[in-house]
């Protein structure tokens, strides 16, 4: 594909874009349980208008665009107040949870380099339920990962196991509020003080729950929920919490590209900052990974937060909480379906020992609903966490009864579908090719087994994904990652 000889008119460009979107998941109707967070048309319109009005401004240099510096300082101020970040605390606005996590991990590594230079092979301790972004950070920054099993019934981190993993090489421990897969909160009030006693930083990954959970707790208090059953403390009110990541474009309902990373003190943020005068150009100083940074996300986030206000967020949280309770009760009542753990907010997962949950996901897709398959996982100590399906409620008008009606039908239909787990022949083939590069005929052969076509135009997924997910579920992680990397290469090809 090359540039058109003559520029296209506005209508042609926009009509083409609209046509491209027709195969996307239709999230507007409240039937997509991942990726989209909808506060309602009015708040979304305010965010989009603000985003567009600052699209060309560049937050790279605060002396040129002081308006963006002001927006960032006010966003960080609102986040700090929300999460009890005291005097001396600080933070940075980022493009998303992964960037926030990368900065927190870099800060811990560089802080350790300065304060504990005897550590030549730094280590990060995290539960197996911690987000994959921490694995990415470990690879980027050459940090050893120490994965710790969680309670196989509650899926929460176990303080004693986390403490046992801390040693003289540990530069950071991680807890989640909540962990994405199962929507449960790790015991921050127990683990962070253990880290504090050893002078080890503790990061709270509150990318998903950081903004909503305080509102959730207030609703529990208003209803008279016993203290022991309320959302526990997880923020800077807990001794030992040194940094925290929180996405505003999730349950803060802001336009995408909006997250924050908060630090208890300036020294830790300084360790996350990049500065360079050692070249021929202008001096570079970046508090985040990005250099050039559009003002759009800043303005969009600030505007939605100010537009919704405390009462708006409390109302949204109440609606989602009510819908979550109804969905968990309804899904859990279906024969053969089991809710995993005791979810703490509006995200959860279900599994089954009687039928293939990947078939259920396909059946729900055929009925117009998107729910998210998650592969099984074997932990470092051999604990098996079963394959499951995840839901993140994200629409203020979640259609509970229509969902449950279709869900019951989908489960019944799934019971009659064939087993799509790889047979012995495929397992033998996989054993033979383990360790080989996942490319060429080998890649095409594996993809063809599960119905993925590879042509000169790239790869195309089948309508039903159960067989694909079962293949991935059967592979060891390294081979799985190699297959996915190869497949991604087939998906993303230069357009001709």
N, C-alpha and C positions, 0 to 999 in steps of 0.2 A: 504494500500500500504506500502511495506517495501523496504528497500534498496536491490538492486540486490546482489545476492551472490558474483558475480564477477563484477568488474567494466566494464562498456560498452566501446566499442571503440569510438573514436572521431566522426567518420562519423555517427554512430548510434545515438549518443546524439544529434548532430546538425540536422540530418534528422528528428528526433522526434520533436524537437523544431519547425522546419519549418512546420511540419504537424499541430502542435497545433495552429499556426497562421492563418490557412486557413479560419477560421470562423470570424476572425477580420475584421473590416471595412477596405476596401482597400483605404487607404488615398493617395497612391502615384499618382493617376491620377487626383488629384485636385477636387475630388467630395465629400470630407468630409469637412463640414463647422463647425468643432469644434475639439478641443484637439490637433491638429497637426499644426505645424508652419514650413513651408517648404521654405528655402531660395534658394533652388536649389541643385543639386547633388554635386557640387564641394565644396560649403561651408559646406554642411552636412558631407561630407567625411572628411574634415579637422577637424570638431568638434569631429567626432567619433574617429579619429586616436589620437587626443590629449587626449580625454577622456580616451581611453584605455591605453595610455602611462603613465597616472598618477593614474590608477585605484587602485593600492595597497597602494599608499602613504596616510598618515593619517594626516588631518589638526587639529587633537586634540591638538598637541603640536608644536607650531611654532619654538621652539628651536631645534627640531629634524628634521623638514622639513621646513627650511626657504624659500624654493622655493614656497611652498604653501602660506606662509605669503606674499611673494612678489606678487604672482598672485592676491591674495585677495585685497591687497592694491592698485594694479594697476586697478583692476576692479572697486573698490569703487571710485578711483580717476576719472576714465572715467565717472562713473555715477554722481559724484559730479559736474564735469564740465558741463555735459549735462543738469543738473537741477539746476544750479545756487546755489549750496550749498557753502556758503562762508567760510571764515577763522574760524576755530574752529569746523566746521561741521565734522561729522564722520559717519560710517556705518558698517554694517556686511553683509557678504555673507550668504545666507540661501538656503534651499532646495526647496523653493517655496513660493507662495504668502501667503498661510495659515501660514507658519512659520514666515514669515516677519510680518504679521498682529498680530500673537500671541505675538511676541516680542514687537511690538509697544504698544499693550494694556497692557502687563505686565509692560513695562517701565512707562506708565502713571499711573498705579495703585500704583506701588512702589514709584514713585516720589511723588505722592500725600500722601502716608503714611508717608514719611519723612518730607514733607513741610506743609501738612495740616492734622495733626493727628486727628483733630476733626471729620473728615469724617469716620464714622463707617460703612456706607452702600454706597459704591461708585456707581456712575451712569455713563453710557456711552450713549451719544445722537447720533443717526444716522438716516438717511432717510430710509424708507422702501425698497429702492432700493439698499442699501449697501449690500455687499457680505455676504453670510451666514457664512464666516469665523469669522466675528465679533460676531455672535451669539455663535459660538463655543468658542471663547475667553472668552465671558461673562460667559459661563457655566464653563469653566475650572478655571477661576480666581474669580468666585463668585462676578460678577459685575452685577448690575441691568441694564437692557436694557430699554431705552426710545426710541421707534420708532416714527418717525415723517412722516406724509404724505408728498408726493411730489405733484407737479402740475400735475393733471391727464391728461393734454394735452401734456405737454413737457416732463414729467417724471423727471424733475430736482428738486433738493432740493429747498425749499422756504426759503430764509434767515429769514424772519419774524417768520416763524414757528420754525425754528431751534433756533433762539434767545430766543423765548418764552420758549423753553424746557430747556435752560441752567439755572442751579441754584447752590446753595452753595454745593451740593453733586456731581456735575458733574466733573469728572476727565478727560474726553476726549470727543471731538466731532469729527465726521467722515464725510468726503465728498469723492466723487468718480470722477475719471477722466480716462475713463468714467465709469459709472455703467455698469456692464456686460450685464444685461438683454436687455437694449434698446440702449446701445452705446452712451449715452448722458453725457455731462460733467456738474457736479454741479457747481454753481457759487462760486468758491473758493475765488475769489477776494472780495466777499461780506461777506462770512461766516467766513473765517479765521480772519479778523480784528475784528469781533464781539467777537470771542473767546479771541483774544489777549487783548481786552479792559477789559475782565473779568478775565484775567490771567488763562485761561483754555487752555490746549494743544489742538491742532487741527491736526488730522492725515489725510493725503491725500492718499487714496487708488488708486495709479496709477499702480497697478499690470498689468493691461491690456494695458494702454495707455502711461505710463510714457516714454518709450523709443521711440515710434513712433511719438507721437504728436508733438514734436519739429520739426521733419522733415516735417510733414504734414503742419505745420504752415509756414515753409519756402517755400514750394511749393505754398501755397496760396499767400504769399507775392510776389513771382516771377510772379504769374499770375495777380497780381493787385487786388486781392479780397479785398473789403473794410475792414478796421480794425475791424469794429463792427461784421463782419461775419467770422473773422479769429479765430483760436483756441485761447481761452483766457489764460492768465497766470494762472498757477496752482501749480508752484513749489516753491522753497525757495525764489524766488524773491517777493513772496506775504507775507506781514507782518502777523504773526500769525501762519503760517505753521510751526509746530514743528517737525513733522516726516512724512516720505513718504515711501511707499512700491512700489517696481517696479520689475516685473518679467522679467528676461532676456530670459527665455525659451518660452516666448510668442512672442511678436513682436520685441524682440531682436534676435530671431531665433537661440538661443543657444540650445545645448542638454539639456534635461530635468534634473531638479534638480538644477536650477540656478535662484536665485532671490536676491534682496538686500533690506535691510531696512536702510534708512538714517535718521539721527538725526541732528537737527540744532546745538546741543552742546553736549559736552562729558557727562554732568551730566545726560541727559536723556538716553544716551546709557548705562551709568553705572547702571542705574536702570533696564535695560533689561538684564544685565549680571548676570550669576550665578557663585558664587565662594564658595568653601567648603574646609576647612582644618580640619573639626571636625569629622574625622574618621581615621582609622589606615593606610590608603593607601596614594597614592600620592595626592598632592594638585590638586583639580579640579578647572579650570577656563574656563567657556564657554560663549562666546559672543552670541551664538545662542542656540536653544533648544537641538541640537545634541551635543554629546560629540565626539565619533568617527565620522569622517566626511571624506569620500573618496575625494581624490584630483581630481578624474575624472571630476565632474561637474565644478570645478574651472578651470581646464585646458581647458575643452571643451568650456566654456563660453569665457574665455580670448582669445582663438584661433579664434573663430568665429568673435568676436568683432574686433580683429586686422585684420583678413582676409578681412572682408567686408569693414571696414573703413567708413568714412563719405559718400563718394560718393556711395558706395554699398548700404548703408541703404537708401540713398535718392532715388536711382533707385528702390529699392524694394517698398518703400513707394509710389512712383509715380505709379507703376503698380497696386498696391492694391487700391489706391485712384481712379484711372480711372475705375477699375472693379467695385468698390463699387458704384460709381455714376451710372454706367450703370445698375447694378442689382437693385438698389433702384428705378430707373426710370422704369425699365421693370416690376418688381414685382408690383409696385404701380399702373401701368397702367392696370393690370388685374382686370376685373370687380369683385367686391365683396371683394377685398383684400385691406387692409389699412396698410401702414407703420406707426409704432408707434413712435410719436415724430419726431424730426429732428436729426438723428444720426450725431455724430461728427467725427467718424472715420470708420474703415472697419468692423463694427459689428452693427447689427440692428435686429429688430423683426417685424413681421407682424401679423395681427389678422384679424378677419372677423365677421360680424354680420349675414352673409348670409349662411355660410357653416361651417363645422367642420374643423378647421385647423389641428387637429390631424389626420384626414383622409388624408389631403394634405401631411403631413409628411410621412405617410405610403405609399402613392402613389409615392412620390419621392424616397423613399427607394426601392420600387419595380423597379424603373427605374435606380437604381445604385447611388443615391445621399443620403447623410446623412445630414439632418438638424434637429435642436434640439428642441423638444417640451418643452414648459414652462407652468406650471400650472397657473391658475388664482389665484388672491390673494385679500383678503379683509383686508384693512388697519385698524389701531386702531380706526379711526374715521368713519369707515363704507364705505370708498371709495373702489369701486370694480375695480380692474385692471384685464382686461380680459385675458383668456388663449390665448397663442400665440406661434409662432415658431421663433426660433432665428437662425441667421447665423453669424458666424465669418469667414470672408474671411482670408485665411491663406496660400494660395499657390500663388506663383508669376505668375503662368500661369493659373489663374482662367478661366474656360471655360464659358464665359458669355452667348453666344448665345445658345449652347446646353442646358445649365441650363434653360434658359427662355423658350425654346421650350418645354422641359419636364415639366416645372412648369405650363405652360398654360394647357397642357394635364392633369396634376395631379389635378388641380383645377376643370376642367370640369368633371373628373371622380369622384372627391369627392362629387360633387353636386348630383350624383345619388346614393350615398351610404346611408344606413339606419342610423337613429339616434341611437347612442350607449350610450347616457347619462343614468345613473341609473334611473330605474323607481320607482314608489311609493313604491313597495314591498321592493326593496332593501334599499330605504331610511328608511323605517320602521325598517328593520333589523339592519341597522347601528345605529339608535337611541337606539335600545334595547341593543346593545353591547357596546355602548360608555362607556369608562372608564375601560372596562375589558382588561385583558392581551391579546395581540394579538399573540396567540399561539395555537398549537394543532388543533382540529377540526374547531374552529372558523377561524383560519388563513387559513386553507386549503379550507374551504367553501367560504370565500371571494375571494381567489385567483382563485378558480374554476369558479366562476361567470364570470370572465373576461378572462378565457381561459389559466390561468397559471397552468401547471401541477406540482404536488408535488409527487415525488416517493422516493424510498429508495436511489436513486442516487442524490437527491436534486431537485431543482426547475428548470423549463425551460420556457422561455418566448415564447409567440406566435409570429408568423411572423408579424402580424399586432398588433400594440400597441394602437390603438385609444381607445378601450374599457378600457384598463388598465389606460391610461391617463385620461379618463373621470371619472373613479371611483376615482382616486386620486384627481382630480379636484373638485369632489363633497364632499370630506371629509373635516372636520375641521382640521386645522394644526396638533393638538396633535394626533388625530386619524391617520392621514396620516403618521406622523412620526412613530407611533407604528406599523402600517402595513408595512412600508418600513423596519423597524428594524427587524420585524419578517421574512419578505421575504429575507432580507440579510442573516439571519441565515440559511435559506433553501438553498440559493445559495452557501454559503461558508461552505462546510462540508469536513471533512478529507476524502481524496480519499482512497477508499478501494482497 
